[in-house]
Amino acid sequence: MSLQFKTVRKAENKSFLRDLDEAVSRGSPESRAKALWHTTDLMIAGSFSDDEIWTFGEVVTRLAEEIEVAARAQLSEKLARFDRAPANIIHKLAFDDSIEVAGPVLRESRQLETYALVANACTKSQAHLLSISKRENIEERVTDELVTRGNQEVVNSVATNNGARFSDFGFLHMVKRAEGDSILAEQLGLRKDIPRHVFQQLIAKATSDVKERLLRERPEMAKHIQSSVTELAGELQSKFGPLSRGHLVAKRVVSTQHRLGNLNEGSISSYARSHRLEEVTIGLSLLCALPSDVIERAVLDRNRETLLILCKALNFAWDTTMALLFLGAKDHRITAQDLKDLENEYSRLNIETSRSVLAFYQSRKNGEVMDAPAPLQAALAAP
């Protein structure tokens, strides 16, 4: 296309748009509606520059302000799937008080940026939030607002949306909202992207029926839990064999400290930094009210999630937790990147939910669970 032709076409478009703009102020309602649909169809079918599309948007916006809700809703339907729709008119439609108008673009328009969706979720109605929750893809920042401000229908909708991405904050907030809501708890537990430590916290708060269903539907998650602190059956002292005289002495010393009220985070930190595994195991066992073999597994397991949850439940500082992680690591070494990842994971854990998980573990340490042929099933099925 020659430069001269482009110049002529640009001039013609400007003249045409000026004529349309004048129709807004001089025309009747019928002529305005006719101009709106003609402009919209022309914009969708034509091949225009970004500047021209923006100008179309200005004209369409002015025309749309003069028409009834039903017509604006029809316009929203037309533009929701148009990937070059002017952002100015899309934003105008998205923030319309009528959900019939806002709904289509909130659900489908790719022209709505993350900041616009966040602002909409923060300021508009629950119906607007519900429409956003049904988008094909939802960024974490938007999901955070939906799970914070949304009502039951909104959070259930976003929980079942596989295109929604959740931050750790979003997942933990959903766990809290799932308390007493078996439908939401099950929907959340079935998400493929739920982190294992969040799944554990969800299980700790779920009803027995939900636990049973999630166990059946998520066998891979059940396997991870079975390898963690909920696996109460197994060999005692697997790494060090039978109890030694040193272990008995350590148990007597640490138990005396505990009885006198002197066993605390400082004691555990000192034991860990001195690589005194027996004292750490016994001390954490007393502080957590869990069997020593369960604590030992948590400290030595390559999957560090259980240890992090126990430390968070005890409200240990990161320095203490880090000492325990080094104690259980192979050759007492952890790479800088792995340590940074563990610190980030620890900072994201919630104290109250971690304590709920600990309480769940404590309630499952009795003999009938230890002797059960399927200890994990028994633990999850119990009320």
Secondary structure, DSSP 8 states (H G I E B T S, - for coil): --HHHHHHHHHHHHHHHHHHHHHHHHS-HHHHHHHHHHHHHHHHHS---HHHHHHHHHHHHHHHTTS-HHHHHHHHHHHHT-TT--HHHHHHHHT-S-HHHHHHHHHH-TT--HHHHHHHHHHS-HHHHHHHTTSS-B-HHHHHHHHHH--HHHHHHHHT-TTB---HHHHHHHHHHTTT-HHHHHHHHT-TT--HHHHHHHHHHS-HHHHHHHHHH-HHHHHHHHTTTT---S-TTTTT-S--HHHHHHHHHHHHHHHTT--SHHHHHHHHHTT-HHHHHHHHHHHHT--HHHHHHHHH-S--HHHHHHHHHTT--HHHHHHHHHHHSGGG---HHHHHHHHHHHHHS-HHHHHHHHHHHHHT-SHHHHH-SSHHHHHHH--
